[in-house]
Amino acid sequence: MKVTKLASTCDIKDCPTIYATDRGTLLVQGETPSDHGLRVPAHETLVEIPMELIRKAVADGLI
């Protein structure tokens, strides 16, 4: 899978980031919350990202 960085909230590696793939999907890097109280299937996960990241990606015309 080819991955391309679209938007991030900082310039270092360990920050919330949105990536595009050559599969026509997005990958999201963020914190893994544990206090959500939701039931999530074993093959899925939740990732928490700041709204600022979505706003930046939209403003930059990336998504």
Biopython code that builds the backbone (N, CA, C, O; Angstrom):
import numpy as np
from Bio.PDB.StructureBuilder import StructureBuilder

atoms = [
    (1, "MET", "N", (0.838, -1.168, 0.000)),
    (1, "MET", "CA", (0.000, 0.000, 0.000)),
    (1, "MET", "C", (0.890, 1.240, 0.000)),
    (1, "MET", "O", (1.817, 1.344, 0.803)),
    (2, "LYS", "N", (0.611, 2.162, -0.886)),
    (2, "LYS", "CA", (1.328, 3.436, -0.913)),
    (2, "LYS", "C", (0.559, 4.438, -0.061)),
    (2, "LYS", "O", (-0.657, 4.572, -0.193)),
    (3, "VAL", "N", (1.277, 5.144, 0.817)),
    (3, "VAL", "CA", (0.668, 6.087, 1.751)),
    (3, "VAL", "C", (1.270, 7.474, 1.529)),
    (3, "VAL", "O", (2.487, 7.622, 1.426)),
    (4, "THR", "N", (0.401, 8.491, 1.456)),
    (4, "THR", "CA", (0.827, 9.863, 1.256)),
    (4, "THR", "C", (0.278, 10.733, 2.380)),
    (4, "THR", "O", (-0.923, 10.715, 2.648)),
    (5, "LYS", "N", (1.141, 11.484, 3.030)),
    (5, "LYS", "CA", (0.718, 12.376, 4.116)),
    (5, "LYS", "C", (-0.092, 13.530, 3.530)),
    (5, "LYS", "O", (0.359, 14.202, 2.602)),
    (6, "LEU", "N", (-1.289, 13.758, 4.074)),
    (6, "LEU", "CA", (-2.138, 14.850, 3.611)),
    (6, "LEU", "C", (-2.103, 16.051, 4.545)),
    (6, "LEU", "O", (-1.899, 17.183, 4.106)),
    (7, "ALA", "N", (-2.304, 15.800, 5.827)),
    (7, "ALA", "CA", (-2.381, 16.908, 6.789)),
    (7, "ALA", "C", (-1.940, 16.421, 8.158)),
    (7, "ALA", "O", (-2.170, 15.271, 8.531)),
    (8, "SER", "N", (-1.303, 17.315, 8.896)),
    (8, "SER", "CA", (-0.854, 16.998, 10.241)),
    (8, "SER", "C", (-0.950, 18.256, 11.094)),
    (8, "SER", "O", (-0.994, 19.372, 10.576)),
    (9, "THR", "N", (-0.981, 18.060, 12.400)),
    (9, "THR", "CA", (-1.035, 19.221, 13.292)),
    (9, "THR", "C", (0.351, 19.682, 13.718)),
    (9, "THR", "O", (0.478, 20.668, 14.444)),
    (10, "CYS", "N", (1.396, 18.979, 13.274)),
    (10, "CYS", "CA", (2.769, 19.418, 13.553)),
    (10, "CYS", "C", (3.729, 18.755, 12.563)),
    (10, "CYS", "O", (3.311, 17.951, 11.730)),
    (11, "ASP", "N", (4.998, 19.091, 12.657)),
    (11, "ASP", "CA", (5.986, 18.595, 11.703)),
    (11, "ASP", "C", (6.793, 17.398, 12.194)),
    (11, "ASP", "O", (7.658, 16.905, 11.470)),
    (12, "ILE", "N", (6.529, 16.924, 13.406)),
    (12, "ILE", "CA", (7.245, 15.747, 13.889)),
    (12, "ILE", "C", (6.397, 14.501, 13.660)),
    (12, "ILE", "O", (5.242, 14.615, 13.252)),
    (13, "LYS", "N", (6.939, 13.326, 13.912)),
    (13, "LYS", "CA", (6.263, 12.075, 13.577)),
    (13, "LYS", "C", (5.070, 11.744, 14.469)),
    (13, "LYS", "O", (4.093, 11.179, 13.979)),
    (14, "ASP", "N", (5.112, 12.069, 15.737)),
    (14, "ASP", "CA", (4.100, 11.614, 16.683)),
    (14, "ASP", "C", (2.979, 12.619, 16.880)),
    (14, "ASP", "O", (2.743, 13.069, 18.001)),
    (15, "CYS", "N", (2.284, 12.978, 15.803)),
    (15, "CYS", "CA", (1.177, 13.926, 15.874)),
    (15, "CYS", "C", (-0.018, 13.373, 15.108)),
    (15, "CYS", "O", (0.152, 12.544, 14.214)),
    (16, "PRO", "N", (-1.229, 13.822, 15.447)),
    (16, "PRO", "CA", (-2.376, 13.422, 14.645)),
    (16, "PRO", "C", (-2.147, 13.781, 13.183)),
    (16, "PRO", "O", (-1.767, 14.907, 12.860)),
    (17, "THR", "N", (-2.380, 12.819, 12.309)),
    (17, "THR", "CA", (-2.096, 12.984, 10.880)),
    (17, "THR", "C", (-3.132, 12.239, 10.055)),
    (17, "THR", "O", (-3.641, 11.199, 10.475)),
    (18, "ILE", "N", (-3.442, 12.777, 8.875)),
    (18, "ILE", "CA", (-4.307, 12.100, 7.911)),
    (18, "ILE", "C", (-3.450, 11.736, 6.710)),
    (18, "ILE", "O", (-2.709, 12.568, 6.186)),
    (19, "TYR", "N", (-3.560, 10.475, 6.276)),
    (19, "TYR", "CA", (-2.839, 9.973, 5.108)),
    (19, "TYR", "C", (-3.838, 9.473, 4.075)),
    (19, "TYR", "O", (-4.912, 8.989, 4.432)),
    (20, "ALA", "N", (-3.495, 9.584, 2.805)),
    (20, "ALA", "CA", (-4.267, 8.976, 1.719)),
    (20, "ALA", "C", (-3.530, 7.723, 1.280)),
    (20, "ALA", "O", (-2.302, 7.661, 1.345)),
    (21, "THR", "N", (-4.284, 6.723, 0.832)),
    (21, "THR", "CA", (-3.662, 5.505, 0.320)),
    (21, "THR", "C", (-3.960, 5.356, -1.158)),
    (21, "THR", "O", (-4.850, 6.018, -1.693)),
    (22, "ASP", "N", (-3.224, 4.498, -1.803)),
    (22, "ASP", "CA", (-3.483, 4.222, -3.214)),
    (22, "ASP", "C", (-4.689, 3.289, -3.389)),
    (22, "ASP", "O", (-5.001, 2.883, -4.508)),
    (23, "ARG", "N", (-5.352, 2.956, -2.306)),
    (23, "ARG", "CA", (-6.573, 2.148, -2.344)),
    (23, "ARG", "C", (-7.830, 3.028, -2.345)),
    (23, "ARG", "O", (-8.952, 2.522, -2.357)),
    (24, "GLY", "N", (-7.622, 4.363, -2.332)),
    (24, "GLY", "CA", (-8.757, 5.279, -2.272)),
    (24, "GLY", "C", (-9.338, 5.397, -0.872)),
    (24, "GLY", "O", (-10.520, 5.700, -0.708)),
    (25, "THR", "N", (-8.504, 5.158, 0.143)),
    (25, "THR", "CA", (-8.937, 5.248, 1.535)),
    (25, "THR", "C", (-8.054, 6.230, 2.289)),
    (25, "THR", "O", (-7.049, 6.711, 1.766)),
    (26, "LEU", "N", (-8.443, 6.520, 3.522)),
    (26, "LEU", "CA", (-7.658, 7.384, 4.398)),
    (26, "LEU", "C", (-7.180, 6.586, 5.596)),
    (26, "LEU", "O", (-7.883, 5.700, 6.083)),
    (27, "LEU", "N", (-5.997, 6.898, 6.065)),
    (27, "LEU", "CA", (-5.482, 6.385, 7.329)),
    (27, "LEU", "C", (-5.397, 7.566, 8.273)),
    (27, "LEU", "O", (-5.016, 8.664, 7.866)),
    (28, "VAL", "N", (-5.752, 7.347, 9.539)),
    (28, "VAL", "CA", (-5.726, 8.419, 10.525)),
    (28, "VAL", "C", (-4.839, 8.003, 11.688)),
    (28, "VAL", "O", (-5.019, 6.937, 12.277)),
    (29, "GLN", "N", (-3.883, 8.860, 12.008)),
    (29, "GLN", "CA", (-3.016, 8.635, 13.156)),
    (29, "GLN", "C", (-3.488, 9.549, 14.278)),
    (29, "GLN", "O", (-3.674, 10.749, 14.076)),
    (30, "GLY", "N", (-3.679, 8.978, 15.454)),
    (30, "GLY", "CA", (-4.104, 9.777, 16.597)),
    (30, "GLY", "C", (-4.014, 8.961, 17.874)),
    (30, "GLY", "O", (-3.467, 7.859, 17.883)),
    (31, "GLU", "N", (-4.546, 9.502, 18.930)),
    (31, "GLU", "CA", (-4.557, 8.830, 20.225)),
    (31, "GLU", "C", (-5.592, 7.711, 20.221)),
    (31, "GLU", "O", (-6.621, 7.819, 19.553)),
    (32, "THR", "N", (-5.326, 6.642, 20.959)),
    (32, "THR", "CA", (-6.290, 5.565, 21.140)),
    (32, "THR", "C", (-6.996, 5.793, 22.481)),
    (32, "THR", "O", (-6.415, 5.544, 23.537)),
    (33, "PRO", "N", (-8.244, 6.265, 22.441)),
    (33, "PRO", "CA", (-8.939, 6.545, 23.693)),
    (33, "PRO", "C", (-9.402, 5.255, 24.364)),
    (33, "PRO", "O", (-9.652, 4.251, 23.697)),
    (34, "SER", "N", (-9.513, 5.294, 25.685)),
    (34, "SER", "CA", (-9.981, 4.109, 26.410)),
    (34, "SER", "C", (-11.201, 4.412, 27.273)),
    (34, "SER", "O", (-11.772, 3.497, 27.866)),
    (35, "ASP", "N", (-11.607, 5.660, 27.354)),
    (35, "ASP", "CA", (-12.701, 6.055, 28.243)),
    (35, "ASP", "C", (-13.999, 6.359, 27.504)),
    (35, "ASP", "O", (-14.808, 7.145, 27.996)),
    (36, "HIS", "N", (-14.217, 5.761, 26.341)),
    (36, "HIS", "CA", (-15.365, 6.081, 25.499)),
    (36, "HIS", "C", (-16.625, 5.296, 25.849)),
    (36, "HIS", "O", (-17.724, 5.754, 25.535)),
    (37, "GLY", "N", (-16.511, 4.149, 26.477)),
    (37, "GLY", "CA", (-17.674, 3.357, 26.854)),
    (37, "GLY", "C", (-18.379, 2.671, 25.693)),
    (37, "GLY", "O", (-19.495, 2.175, 25.856)),
    (38, "LEU", "N", (-17.755, 2.634, 24.538)),
    (38, "LEU", "CA", (-18.347, 1.998, 23.357)),
    (38, "LEU", "C", (-17.887, 0.553, 23.235)),
    (38, "LEU", "O", (-16.831, 0.181, 23.748)),
    (39, "ARG", "N", (-18.690, -0.259, 22.551)),
    (39, "ARG", "CA", (-18.294, -1.632, 22.245)),
    (39, "ARG", "C", (-17.766, -1.646, 20.810)),
    (39, "ARG", "O", (-18.516, -1.410, 19.862)),
    (40, "VAL", "N", (-16.502, -1.918, 20.662)),
    (40, "VAL", "CA", (-15.840, -1.891, 19.358)),
    (40, "VAL", "C", (-15.408, -3.317, 19.011)),
    (40, "VAL", "O", (-14.753, -3.973, 19.821)),
    (41, "PRO", "N", (-15.769, -3.811, 17.807)),
    (41, "PRO", "CA", (-15.355, -5.153, 17.419)),
    (41, "PRO", "C", (-13.831, -5.304, 17.469)),
    (41, "PRO", "O", (-13.101, -4.329, 17.295)),
    (42, "ALA", "N", (-13.368, -6.506, 17.703)),
    (42, "ALA", "CA", (-11.926, -6.768, 17.842)),
    (42, "ALA", "C", (-11.129, -6.379, 16.602)),
    (42, "ALA", "O", (-9.951, -6.040, 16.714)),
    (43, "HIS", "N", (-11.744, -6.419, 15.428)),
    (43, "HIS", "CA", (-11.020, -6.099, 14.191)),
    (43, "HIS", "C", (-11.049, -4.605, 13.854)),
    (43, "HIS", "O", (-10.540, -4.202, 12.808)),
    (44, "GLU", "N", (-11.639, -3.779, 14.728)),
    (44, "GLU", "CA", (-11.699, -2.340, 14.519)),
    (44, "GLU", "C", (-11.072, -1.617, 15.703)),
    (44, "GLU", "O", (-10.815, -2.217, 16.747)),
    (45, "THR", "N", (-10.827, -0.324, 15.528)),
    (45, "THR", "CA", (-10.298, 0.503, 16.621)),
    (45, "THR", "C", (-10.872, 1.903, 16.500)),
    (45, "THR", "O", (-11.393, 2.277, 15.450)),
    (46, "LEU", "N", (-10.780, 2.657, 17.544)),
    (46, "LEU", "CA", (-11.154, 4.064, 17.536)),
    (46, "LEU", "C", (-9.878, 4.892, 17.630)),
    (46, "LEU", "O", (-8.937, 4.525, 18.333)),
    (47, "VAL", "N", (-9.858, 6.010, 16.915)),
    (47, "VAL", "CA", (-8.728, 6.929, 16.968)),
    (47, "VAL", "C", (-9.288, 8.319, 17.207)),
    (47, "VAL", "O", (-10.210, 8.751, 16.516)),
    (48, "GLU", "N", (-8.738, 9.013, 18.178)),
    (48, "GLU", "CA", (-9.183, 10.367, 18.491)),
    (48, "GLU", "C", (-8.220, 11.372, 17.873)),
    (48, "GLU", "O", (-7.011, 11.311, 18.093)),
    (49, "ILE", "N", (-8.780, 12.300, 17.093)),
    (49, "ILE", "CA", (-7.965, 13.348, 16.468)),
    (49, "ILE", "C", (-8.616, 14.701, 16.744)),
    (49, "ILE", "O", (-9.827, 14.767, 16.951)),
    (50, "PRO", "N", (-7.840, 15.770, 16.749)),
    (50, "PRO", "CA", (-8.415, 17.100, 16.984)),
    (50, "PRO", "C", (-9.192, 17.596, 15.764)),
    (50, "PRO", "O", (-8.822, 17.314, 14.624)),
    (51, "MET", "N", (-10.268, 18.334, 16.014)),
    (51, "MET", "CA", (-11.047, 18.928, 14.921)),
    (51, "MET", "C", (-10.156, 19.821, 14.059)),
    (51, "MET", "O", (-10.390, 19.957, 12.858)),
    (52, "GLU", "N", (-9.146, 20.422, 14.659)),
    (52, "GLU", "CA", (-8.210, 21.278, 13.925)),
    (52, "GLU", "C", (-7.603, 20.533, 12.727)),
    (52, "GLU", "O", (-7.367, 21.134, 11.678)),
    (53, "LEU", "N", (-7.354, 19.241, 12.882)),
    (53, "LEU", "CA", (-6.764, 18.454, 11.797)),
    (53, "LEU", "C", (-7.729, 18.333, 10.625)),
    (53, "LEU", "O", (-7.317, 18.470, 9.473)),
    (54, "ILE", "N", (-8.993, 18.082, 10.897)),
    (54, "ILE", "CA", (-10.003, 17.991, 9.829)),
    (54, "ILE", "C", (-10.163, 19.346, 9.153)),
    (54, "ILE", "O", (-10.215, 19.431, 7.926)),
    (55, "ARG", "N", (-10.242, 20.400, 9.952)),
    (55, "ARG", "CA", (-10.381, 21.750, 9.373)),
    (55, "ARG", "C", (-9.208, 22.094, 8.464)),
    (55, "ARG", "O", (-9.395, 22.671, 7.393)),
    (56, "LYS", "N", (-7.998, 21.738, 8.892)),
    (56, "LYS", "CA", (-6.804, 22.006, 8.086)),
    (56, "LYS", "C", (-6.840, 21.237, 6.778)),
    (56, "LYS", "O", (-6.531, 21.793, 5.724)),
    (57, "ALA", "N", (-7.214, 19.965, 6.830)),
    (57, "ALA", "CA", (-7.274, 19.157, 5.617)),
    (57, "ALA", "C", (-8.313, 19.699, 4.639)),
    (57, "ALA", "O", (-8.074, 19.735, 3.432)),
    (58, "VAL", "N", (-9.452, 20.116, 5.151)),
    (58, "VAL", "CA", (-10.508, 20.680, 4.295)),
    (58, "VAL", "C", (-10.065, 22.026, 3.740)),
    (58, "VAL", "O", (-10.225, 22.281, 2.547)),
    (59, "ALA", "N", (-9.517, 22.884, 4.578)),
    (59, "ALA", "CA", (-9.081, 24.225, 4.140)),
    (59, "ALA", "C", (-7.988, 24.130, 3.082)),
    (59, "ALA", "O", (-7.923, 24.954, 2.170)),
    (60, "ASP", "N", (-7.133, 23.121, 3.211)),
    (60, "ASP", "CA", (-6.061, 22.922, 2.240)),
    (60, "ASP", "C", (-6.541, 22.204, 0.982)),
    (60, "ASP", "O", (-5.760, 21.981, 0.057)),
    (61, "GLY", "N", (-7.841, 21.838, 0.943)),
    (61, "GLY", "CA", (-8.411, 21.166, -0.231)),
    (61, "GLY", "C", (-7.943, 19.725, -0.379)),
    (61, "GLY", "O", (-7.976, 19.175, -1.480)),
    (62, "LEU", "N", (-7.511, 19.113, 0.711)),
    (62, "LEU", "CA", (-6.956, 17.764, 0.639)),
    (62, "LEU", "C", (-8.020, 16.688, 0.750)),
    (62, "LEU", "O", (-7.860, 15.600, 0.196)),
    (63, "ILE", "N", (-9.114, 16.979, 1.464)),
    (63, "ILE", "CA", (-10.223, 16.027, 1.565)),
    (63, "ILE", "C", (-11.524, 16.781, 1.445)),
    (63, "ILE", "O", (-12.595, 16.177, 1.503)),
]
sb = StructureBuilder()
sb.init_structure("model")
sb.init_model(0)
sb.init_chain("A")
sb.init_seg("    ")
for serial, (resi, resn, name, xyz) in enumerate(atoms, 1):
    if name == "N":
        sb.init_residue(resn, " ", resi, " ")
    sb.init_atom(name, np.array(xyz, "f"), 0.0, 1.0, " ", f" {name:<3s}", serial, name[0])
structure = sb.get_structure()
